[in-house]
Amino acid sequence: MPKNSKAKIAANNRYNQKNYDHINIAVKKGDKEIIKAHAEKHGESINGFVKRAIKETMTNDNKTGKKIDLDLSSLLDGW
């Protein structure tokens, strides 16, 4: 399969910068592989697993009455 052209890569990068925020997390050495194995066991990427974990935690926090400083419910709609 041919590699993407420089123009295609540049277009993808511009799209991603315009449409996505990025969150970087740090985990202890070795934990990444544990997280990756867990995600793959459930048919997910690491990114998909982390997004699901955030969504489920935020939903649970809202149900249990924990105070959340920001109304982040709109974030959950697109997930």
Biopython code that builds the backbone (N, CA, C, O; Angstrom):
import numpy as np
from Bio.PDB.StructureBuilder import StructureBuilder

atoms = [
    (1, "MET", "N", (0.852, -1.170, 0.000)),
    (1, "MET", "CA", (0.000, 0.000, 0.000)),
    (1, "MET", "C", (0.900, 1.236, 0.000)),
    (1, "MET", "O", (1.840, 1.301, 0.792)),
    (2, "PRO", "N", (0.638, 2.216, -0.863)),
    (2, "PRO", "CA", (1.494, 3.405, -0.949)),
    (2, "PRO", "C", (1.373, 4.274, 0.294)),
    (2, "PRO", "O", (0.325, 4.331, 0.936)),
    (3, "LYS", "N", (2.471, 4.948, 0.616)),
    (3, "LYS", "CA", (2.466, 5.877, 1.736)),
    (3, "LYS", "C", (1.618, 7.094, 1.380)),
    (3, "LYS", "O", (1.443, 7.418, 0.205)),
    (4, "ASN", "N", (1.103, 7.753, 2.390)),
    (4, "ASN", "CA", (0.371, 8.993, 2.154)),
    (4, "ASN", "C", (1.337, 10.066, 1.656)),
    (4, "ASN", "O", (2.499, 10.109, 2.061)),
    (5, "SER", "N", (0.847, 10.917, 0.786)),
    (5, "SER", "CA", (1.675, 12.010, 0.288)),
    (5, "SER", "C", (1.878, 13.048, 1.392)),
    (5, "SER", "O", (1.137, 13.080, 2.375)),
    (6, "LYS", "N", (2.881, 13.885, 1.213)),
    (6, "LYS", "CA", (3.136, 14.957, 2.172)),
    (6, "LYS", "C", (1.925, 15.878, 2.279)),
    (6, "LYS", "O", (1.597, 16.352, 3.367)),
    (7, "ALA", "N", (1.262, 16.130, 1.152)),
    (7, "ALA", "CA", (0.078, 16.994, 1.156)),
    (7, "ALA", "C", (-1.050, 16.368, 1.974)),
    (7, "ALA", "O", (-1.736, 17.066, 2.720)),
    (8, "LYS", "N", (-1.243, 15.066, 1.838)),
    (8, "LYS", "CA", (-2.296, 14.367, 2.584)),
    (8, "LYS", "C", (-1.997, 14.407, 4.080)),
    (8, "LYS", "O", (-2.890, 14.656, 4.890)),
    (9, "ILE", "N", (-0.747, 14.164, 4.441)),
    (9, "ILE", "CA", (-0.352, 14.210, 5.854)),
    (9, "ILE", "C", (-0.564, 15.609, 6.414)),
    (9, "ILE", "O", (-1.083, 15.765, 7.520)),
    (10, "ALA", "N", (-0.166, 16.629, 5.654)),
    (10, "ALA", "CA", (-0.339, 18.010, 6.093)),
    (10, "ALA", "C", (-1.819, 18.346, 6.260)),
    (10, "ALA", "O", (-2.197, 19.014, 7.222)),
    (11, "ALA", "N", (-2.656, 17.891, 5.336)),
    (11, "ALA", "CA", (-4.096, 18.139, 5.428)),
    (11, "ALA", "C", (-4.681, 17.444, 6.659)),
    (11, "ALA", "O", (-5.499, 18.026, 7.372)),
    (12, "ASN", "N", (-4.265, 16.211, 6.905)),
    (12, "ASN", "CA", (-4.738, 15.498, 8.099)),
    (12, "ASN", "C", (-4.316, 16.215, 9.373)),
    (12, "ASN", "O", (-5.105, 16.338, 10.310)),
    (13, "ASN", "N", (-3.075, 16.688, 9.411)),
    (13, "ASN", "CA", (-2.586, 17.406, 10.591)),
    (13, "ASN", "C", (-3.370, 18.691, 10.834)),
    (13, "ASN", "O", (-3.713, 19.001, 11.975)),
    (14, "ARG", "N", (-3.658, 19.442, 9.768)),
    (14, "ARG", "CA", (-4.458, 20.665, 9.910)),
    (14, "ARG", "C", (-5.858, 20.337, 10.436)),
    (14, "ARG", "O", (-6.365, 21.028, 11.320)),
    (15, "TYR", "N", (-6.477, 19.297, 9.902)),
    (15, "TYR", "CA", (-7.813, 18.884, 10.338)),
    (15, "TYR", "C", (-7.785, 18.515, 11.822)),
    (15, "TYR", "O", (-8.637, 18.958, 12.593)),
    (16, "ASN", "N", (-6.811, 17.709, 12.215)),
    (16, "ASN", "CA", (-6.728, 17.267, 13.603)),
    (16, "ASN", "C", (-6.507, 18.434, 14.557)),
    (16, "ASN", "O", (-7.109, 18.476, 15.630)),
    (17, "GLN", "N", (-5.653, 19.382, 14.180)),
    (17, "GLN", "CA", (-5.402, 20.545, 15.031)),
    (17, "GLN", "C", (-6.658, 21.386, 15.196)),
    (17, "GLN", "O", (-6.905, 21.939, 16.267)),
    (18, "LYS", "N", (-7.448, 21.481, 14.137)),
    (18, "LYS", "CA", (-8.660, 22.297, 14.164)),
    (18, "LYS", "C", (-9.787, 21.625, 14.951)),
    (18, "LYS", "O", (-10.588, 22.312, 15.584)),
    (19, "ASN", "N", (-9.859, 20.302, 14.920)),
    (19, "ASN", "CA", (-11.031, 19.600, 15.429)),
    (19, "ASN", "C", (-10.838, 18.790, 16.708)),
    (19, "ASN", "O", (-11.815, 18.290, 17.265)),
    (20, "TYR", "N", (-9.623, 18.651, 17.177)),
    (20, "TYR", "CA", (-9.384, 17.819, 18.360)),
    (20, "TYR", "C", (-8.485, 18.521, 19.363)),
    (20, "TYR", "O", (-7.550, 19.228, 18.990)),
    (21, "ASP", "N", (-8.781, 18.316, 20.648)),
    (21, "ASP", "CA", (-7.872, 18.675, 21.723)),
    (21, "ASP", "C", (-7.115, 17.411, 22.093)),
    (21, "ASP", "O", (-7.594, 16.301, 21.860)),
    (22, "HIS", "N", (-5.944, 17.579, 22.665)),
    (22, "HIS", "CA", (-5.132, 16.435, 23.061)),
    (22, "HIS", "C", (-4.883, 16.494, 24.559)),
    (22, "HIS", "O", (-4.645, 17.561, 25.124)),
    (23, "ILE", "N", (-4.942, 15.327, 25.190)),
    (23, "ILE", "CA", (-4.644, 15.189, 26.602)),
    (23, "ILE", "C", (-3.543, 14.144, 26.728)),
    (23, "ILE", "O", (-3.701, 13.015, 26.265)),
    (24, "ASN", "N", (-2.443, 14.512, 27.346)),
    (24, "ASN", "CA", (-1.351, 13.571, 27.570)),
    (24, "ASN", "C", (-1.371, 13.135, 29.028)),
    (24, "ASN", "O", (-1.530, 13.967, 29.921)),
    (25, "ILE", "N", (-1.212, 11.850, 29.277)),
    (25, "ILE", "CA", (-1.132, 11.357, 30.642)),
    (25, "ILE", "C", (0.165, 10.575, 30.806)),
    (25, "ILE", "O", (0.703, 10.022, 29.846)),
    (26, "ALA", "N", (0.649, 10.541, 32.030)),
    (26, "ALA", "CA", (1.859, 9.780, 32.335)),
    (26, "ALA", "C", (1.472, 8.647, 33.279)),
    (26, "ALA", "O", (0.740, 8.858, 34.246)),
    (27, "VAL", "N", (1.962, 7.454, 32.997)),
    (27, "VAL", "CA", (1.735, 6.291, 33.855)),
    (27, "VAL", "C", (3.082, 5.656, 34.172)),
    (27, "VAL", "O", (4.063, 5.876, 33.462)),
    (28, "LYS", "N", (3.122, 4.876, 35.231)),
    (28, "LYS", "CA", (4.366, 4.215, 35.606)),
    (28, "LYS", "C", (4.807, 3.259, 34.513)),
    (28, "LYS", "O", (3.990, 2.704, 33.778)),
    (29, "LYS", "N", (6.121, 3.079, 34.424)),
    (29, "LYS", "CA", (6.688, 2.127, 33.467)),
    (29, "LYS", "C", (5.990, 0.785, 33.630)),
    (29, "LYS", "O", (5.829, 0.288, 34.745)),
    (30, "GLY", "N", (5.585, 0.213, 32.522)),
    (30, "GLY", "CA", (4.912, -1.077, 32.530)),
    (30, "GLY", "C", (3.398, -0.983, 32.554)),
    (30, "GLY", "O", (2.714, -1.896, 32.092)),
    (31, "ASP", "N", (2.855, 0.131, 33.096)),
    (31, "ASP", "CA", (1.404, 0.273, 33.163)),
    (31, "ASP", "C", (0.774, 0.441, 31.789)),
    (31, "ASP", "O", (-0.357, 0.011, 31.563)),
    (32, "LYS", "N", (1.504, 1.065, 30.872)),
    (32, "LYS", "CA", (0.957, 1.258, 29.529)),
    (32, "LYS", "C", (0.617, -0.087, 28.887)),
    (32, "LYS", "O", (-0.438, -0.231, 28.270)),
    (33, "GLU", "N", (1.490, -1.054, 29.027)),
    (33, "GLU", "CA", (1.239, -2.371, 28.437)),
    (33, "GLU", "C", (0.042, -3.056, 29.099)),
    (33, "GLU", "O", (-0.724, -3.751, 28.431)),
    (34, "ILE", "N", (-0.121, -2.862, 30.410)),
    (34, "ILE", "CA", (-1.276, -3.427, 31.116)),
    (34, "ILE", "C", (-2.558, -2.788, 30.606)),
    (34, "ILE", "O", (-3.543, -3.479, 30.348)),
    (35, "ILE", "N", (-2.545, -1.458, 30.460)),
    (35, "ILE", "CA", (-3.716, -0.731, 29.956)),
    (35, "ILE", "C", (-4.018, -1.160, 28.525)),
    (35, "ILE", "O", (-5.172, -1.406, 28.175)),
    (36, "LYS", "N", (-2.982, -1.249, 27.704)),
    (36, "LYS", "CA", (-3.153, -1.651, 26.311)),
    (36, "LYS", "C", (-3.754, -3.053, 26.216)),
    (36, "LYS", "O", (-4.661, -3.283, 25.417)),
    (37, "ALA", "N", (-3.255, -3.989, 27.024)),
    (37, "ALA", "CA", (-3.778, -5.358, 27.004)),
    (37, "ALA", "C", (-5.239, -5.382, 27.427)),
    (37, "ALA", "O", (-6.044, -6.106, 26.841)),
    (38, "HIS", "N", (-5.584, -4.601, 28.436)),
    (38, "HIS", "CA", (-6.974, -4.540, 28.889)),
    (38, "HIS", "C", (-7.875, -3.984, 27.789)),
    (38, "HIS", "O", (-8.943, -4.529, 27.510)),
    (39, "ALA", "N", (-7.431, -2.902, 27.175)),
    (39, "ALA", "CA", (-8.222, -2.288, 26.100)),
    (39, "ALA", "C", (-8.417, -3.272, 24.952)),
    (39, "ALA", "O", (-9.530, -3.427, 24.450)),
    (40, "GLU", "N", (-7.353, -3.930, 24.536)),
    (40, "GLU", "CA", (-7.440, -4.875, 23.423)),
    (40, "GLU", "C", (-8.356, -6.048, 23.762)),
    (40, "GLU", "O", (-9.067, -6.554, 22.893)),
    (41, "LYS", "N", (-8.341, -6.477, 25.014)),
    (41, "LYS", "CA", (-9.217, -7.566, 25.455)),
    (41, "LYS", "C", (-10.684, -7.199, 25.251)),
    (41, "LYS", "O", (-11.533, -8.066, 25.046)),
    (42, "HIS", "N", (-10.967, -5.894, 25.311)),
    (42, "HIS", "CA", (-12.332, -5.403, 25.147)),
    (42, "HIS", "C", (-12.561, -4.792, 23.766)),
    (42, "HIS", "O", (-13.547, -4.088, 23.545)),
    (43, "GLY", "N", (-11.645, -5.069, 22.843)),
    (43, "GLY", "CA", (-11.805, -4.598, 21.465)),
    (43, "GLY", "C", (-11.631, -3.106, 21.287)),
    (43, "GLY", "O", (-12.223, -2.517, 20.382)),
    (44, "GLU", "N", (-10.829, -2.484, 22.134)),
    (44, "GLU", "CA", (-10.650, -1.038, 22.079)),
    (44, "GLU", "C", (-9.182, -0.675, 21.903)),
    (44, "GLU", "O", (-8.284, -1.469, 22.182)),
    (45, "SER", "N", (-8.970, 0.541, 21.436)),
    (45, "SER", "CA", (-7.636, 1.132, 21.469)),
    (45, "SER", "C", (-7.436, 1.732, 22.861)),
    (45, "SER", "O", (-8.384, 1.822, 23.641)),
    (46, "ILE", "N", (-6.217, 2.137, 23.172)),
    (46, "ILE", "CA", (-5.980, 2.819, 24.443)),
    (46, "ILE", "C", (-6.820, 4.093, 24.494)),
    (46, "ILE", "O", (-7.441, 4.389, 25.515)),
    (47, "ASN", "N", (-6.838, 4.838, 23.404)),
    (47, "ASN", "CA", (-7.602, 6.082, 23.347)),
    (47, "ASN", "C", (-9.086, 5.814, 23.589)),
    (47, "ASN", "O", (-9.726, 6.520, 24.368)),
    (48, "GLY", "N", (-9.631, 4.801, 22.930)),
    (48, "GLY", "CA", (-11.041, 4.463, 23.106)),
    (48, "GLY", "C", (-11.347, 4.051, 24.536)),
    (48, "GLY", "O", (-12.375, 4.435, 25.094)),
    (49, "PHE", "N", (-10.452, 3.268, 25.126)),
    (49, "PHE", "CA", (-10.639, 2.837, 26.506)),
    (49, "PHE", "C", (-10.625, 4.029, 27.461)),
    (49, "PHE", "O", (-11.480, 4.129, 28.341)),
    (50, "VAL", "N", (-9.661, 4.931, 27.292)),
    (50, "VAL", "CA", (-9.559, 6.094, 28.173)),
    (50, "VAL", "C", (-10.802, 6.971, 28.033)),
    (50, "VAL", "O", (-11.337, 7.449, 29.033)),
    (51, "LYS", "N", (-11.262, 7.185, 26.804)),
    (51, "LYS", "CA", (-12.477, 7.980, 26.598)),
    (51, "LYS", "C", (-13.679, 7.318, 27.255)),
    (51, "LYS", "O", (-14.503, 8.004, 27.859)),
    (52, "ARG", "N", (-13.795, 5.991, 27.149)),
    (52, "ARG", "CA", (-14.907, 5.274, 27.780)),
    (52, "ARG", "C", (-14.813, 5.393, 29.301)),
    (52, "ARG", "O", (-15.821, 5.603, 29.975)),
    (53, "ALA", "N", (-13.603, 5.258, 29.835)),
    (53, "ALA", "CA", (-13.421, 5.364, 31.285)),
    (53, "ALA", "C", (-13.818, 6.751, 31.789)),
    (53, "ALA", "O", (-14.449, 6.877, 32.838)),
    (54, "ILE", "N", (-13.450, 7.783, 31.045)),
    (54, "ILE", "CA", (-13.824, 9.149, 31.421)),
    (54, "ILE", "C", (-15.336, 9.309, 31.373)),
    (54, "ILE", "O", (-15.940, 9.828, 32.312)),
    (55, "LYS", "N", (-15.947, 8.865, 30.282)),
    (55, "LYS", "CA", (-17.401, 9.000, 30.132)),
    (55, "LYS", "C", (-18.137, 8.269, 31.246)),
    (55, "LYS", "O", (-19.059, 8.819, 31.848)),
    (56, "GLU", "N", (-17.731, 7.023, 31.525)),
    (56, "GLU", "CA", (-18.411, 6.242, 32.558)),
    (56, "GLU", "C", (-18.217, 6.868, 33.934)),
    (56, "GLU", "O", (-19.154, 6.891, 34.733)),
    (57, "THR", "N", (-17.029, 7.371, 34.226)),
    (57, "THR", "CA", (-16.772, 7.992, 35.520)),
    (57, "THR", "C", (-17.574, 9.274, 35.677)),
    (57, "THR", "O", (-18.158, 9.519, 36.732)),
    (58, "MET", "N", (-17.604, 10.095, 34.630)),
    (58, "MET", "CA", (-18.367, 11.344, 34.703)),
    (58, "MET", "C", (-19.857, 11.064, 34.850)),
    (58, "MET", "O", (-20.543, 11.740, 35.617)),
    (59, "THR", "N", (-20.357, 10.081, 34.126)),
    (59, "THR", "CA", (-21.767, 9.715, 34.225)),
    (59, "THR", "C", (-22.073, 9.222, 35.631)),
    (59, "THR", "O", (-23.076, 9.619, 36.225)),
    (60, "ASN", "N", (-21.212, 8.356, 36.170)),
    (60, "ASN", "CA", (-21.398, 7.832, 37.521)),
    (60, "ASN", "C", (-21.321, 8.946, 38.558)),
    (60, "ASN", "O", (-22.126, 8.982, 39.488)),
    (61, "ASP", "N", (-20.364, 9.850, 38.405)),
    (61, "ASP", "CA", (-20.235, 10.962, 39.346)),
    (61, "ASP", "C", (-21.507, 11.805, 39.355)),
    (61, "ASP", "O", (-21.948, 12.249, 40.415)),
    (62, "ASN", "N", (-22.094, 12.026, 38.190)),
    (62, "ASN", "CA", (-23.320, 12.818, 38.115)),
    (62, "ASN", "C", (-24.485, 12.089, 38.792)),
    (62, "ASN", "O", (-25.328, 12.727, 39.423)),
    (63, "LYS", "N", (-24.538, 10.774, 38.666)),
    (63, "LYS", "CA", (-25.617, 9.995, 39.278)),
    (63, "LYS", "C", (-25.492, 9.946, 40.791)),
    (63, "LYS", "O", (-26.503, 9.914, 41.493)),
    (64, "THR", "N", (-24.277, 9.942, 41.299)),
    (64, "THR", "CA", (-24.067, 9.819, 42.741)),
    (64, "THR", "C", (-24.100, 11.166, 43.446)),
    (64, "THR", "O", (-23.934, 11.237, 44.664)),
    (65, "GLY", "N", (-24.312, 12.228, 42.691)),
    (65, "GLY", "CA", (-24.443, 13.546, 43.299)),
    (65, "GLY", "C", (-23.128, 14.211, 43.644)),
    (65, "GLY", "O", (-23.120, 15.218, 44.352)),
    (66, "LYS", "N", (-22.014, 13.676, 43.164)),
    (66, "LYS", "CA", (-20.734, 14.335, 43.414)),
    (66, "LYS", "C", (-20.722, 15.671, 42.689)),
    (66, "LYS", "O", (-21.153, 15.771, 41.540)),
    (67, "LYS", "N", (-20.225, 16.693, 43.368)),
    (67, "LYS", "CA", (-20.192, 18.015, 42.756)),
    (67, "LYS", "C", (-19.105, 18.069, 41.693)),
    (67, "LYS", "O", (-17.951, 17.718, 41.939)),
    (68, "ILE", "N", (-19.497, 18.512, 40.516)),
    (68, "ILE", "CA", (-18.553, 18.732, 39.425)),
    (68, "ILE", "C", (-18.569, 20.221, 39.130)),
    (68, "ILE", "O", (-19.632, 20.801, 38.908)),
    (69, "ASP", "N", (-17.399, 20.842, 39.128)),
    (69, "ASP", "CA", (-17.309, 22.286, 38.965)),
    (69, "ASP", "C", (-17.769, 22.763, 37.596)),
    (69, "ASP", "O", (-18.276, 23.878, 37.471)),
    (70, "LEU", "N", (-17.603, 21.949, 36.581)),
    (70, "LEU", "CA", (-17.975, 22.341, 35.226)),
    (70, "LEU", "C", (-19.095, 21.449, 34.718)),
    (70, "LEU", "O", (-19.163, 20.267, 35.055)),
    (71, "ASP", "N", (-19.967, 22.021, 33.910)),
    (71, "ASP", "CA", (-20.993, 21.202, 33.263)),
    (71, "ASP", "C", (-20.366, 20.612, 32.013)),
    (71, "ASP", "O", (-20.273, 21.279, 30.983)),
    (72, "LEU", "N", (-19.941, 19.372, 32.102)),
    (72, "LEU", "CA", (-19.267, 18.706, 31.002)),
    (72, "LEU", "C", (-20.188, 17.748, 30.261)),
    (72, "LEU", "O", (-19.722, 16.939, 29.459)),
    (73, "SER", "N", (-21.487, 17.829, 30.520)),
    (73, "SER", "CA", (-22.409, 16.881, 29.901)),
    (73, "SER", "C", (-22.394, 16.968, 28.379)),
    (73, "SER", "O", (-22.628, 15.967, 27.702)),
    (74, "SER", "N", (-22.123, 18.145, 27.835)),
    (74, "SER", "CA", (-22.077, 18.271, 26.371)),
    (74, "SER", "C", (-20.935, 17.474, 25.784)),
    (74, "SER", "O", (-21.014, 17.050, 24.631)),
    (75, "LEU", "N", (-19.872, 17.258, 26.544)),
    (75, "LEU", "CA", (-18.763, 16.447, 26.067)),
    (75, "LEU", "C", (-19.173, 15.002, 25.856)),
    (75, "LEU", "O", (-18.650, 14.321, 24.974)),
    (76, "LEU", "N", (-20.096, 14.545, 26.654)),
    (76, "LEU", "CA", (-20.480, 13.135, 26.593)),
    (76, "LEU", "C", (-21.339, 12.841, 25.376)),
    (76, "LEU", "O", (-21.394, 11.699, 24.920)),
    (77, "ASP", "N", (-22.008, 13.847, 24.848)),
    (77, "ASP", "CA", (-22.918, 13.618, 23.727)),
    (77, "ASP", "C", (-22.223, 13.055, 22.490)),
    (77, "ASP", "O", (-22.802, 12.241, 21.771)),
    (78, "GLY", "N", (-20.995, 13.479, 22.238)),
    (78, "GLY", "CA", (-20.301, 13.043, 21.042)),
    (78, "GLY", "C", (-19.576, 11.720, 21.182)),
    (78, "GLY", "O", (-18.982, 11.230, 20.221)),
    (79, "TRP", "N", (-19.619, 11.140, 22.369)),
    (79, "TRP", "CA", (-18.871, 9.889, 22.603)),
    (79, "TRP", "C", (-19.740, 8.697, 22.393)),
    (79, "TRP", "O", (-19.283, 7.564, 22.544)),
]
sb = StructureBuilder()
sb.init_structure("model")
sb.init_model(0)
sb.init_chain("A")
sb.init_seg("    ")
for serial, (resi, resn, name, xyz) in enumerate(atoms, 1):
    if name == "N":
        sb.init_residue(resn, " ", resi, " ")
    sb.init_atom(name, np.array(xyz, "f"), 0.0, 1.0, " ", f" {name:<3s}", serial, name[0])
structure = sb.get_structure()
